[in-house]
Amino acid sequence: MSINELTTFLGWCSVINLAVYLFSALAIIVFKRFTANLHSNIMGIDAKALPSLYFNYLGNYKLGILIFNLTPYFALKMMI
C-alpha cells in the first residue's frame, strides 16, 4: 500500500467518522426526549444520568477521530 492510498483511506475514514459523529450529536440534541427514553428503557439507566453519559460518549468519540483518523491523515498529507 502506497502513501497516497493510505492518505486517501484515512481521508475517507475521517469523513465517514465525522458524519457518524454529527449524526449522533444531532440525534441526541434534536430528539433528546426520544433518545433518552429509548436508551433508558433498553439499558435500564436512569434518564437523569444519560446527559452526562452522552457528553462522555461524544467527547471520547471526537478524541478517537482526532487521534486515529485526522492526525495520521494530516501527517501523511505533509509528507506528500
Secondary structure in CASP SS format (residue, H / E / C, confidence):
PFRMAT SS
TARGET T0000
AUTHOR 0000-0000-0000
METHOD secondary structure of the structure
MODEL  1
M C 1.00
S C 1.00
I H 1.00
N H 1.00
E H 1.00
L H 1.00
T H 1.00
T H 1.00
F H 1.00
L H 1.00
G H 1.00
W H 1.00
C H 1.00
S H 1.00
V H 1.00
I H 1.00
N H 1.00
L H 1.00
A H 1.00
V H 1.00
Y H 1.00
L H 1.00
F H 1.00
S H 1.00
A H 1.00
L H 1.00
A H 1.00
I H 1.00
I H 1.00
V H 1.00
F C 1.00
K H 1.00
R H 1.00
F H 1.00
T H 1.00
A H 1.00
N H 1.00
L H 1.00
H H 1.00
S H 1.00
N H 1.00
I H 1.00
M H 1.00
G C 1.00
I C 1.00
D C 1.00
A C 1.00
K C 1.00
A C 1.00
L H 1.00
P H 1.00
S H 1.00
L H 1.00
Y H 1.00
F H 1.00
N H 1.00
Y H 1.00
L H 1.00
G H 1.00
N H 1.00
Y H 1.00
K H 1.00
L H 1.00
G H 1.00
I H 1.00
L H 1.00
I H 1.00
F H 1.00
N H 1.00
L H 1.00
T H 1.00
P H 1.00
Y H 1.00
F H 1.00
A H 1.00
L H 1.00
K H 1.00
M H 1.00
M H 1.00
I C 1.00
END
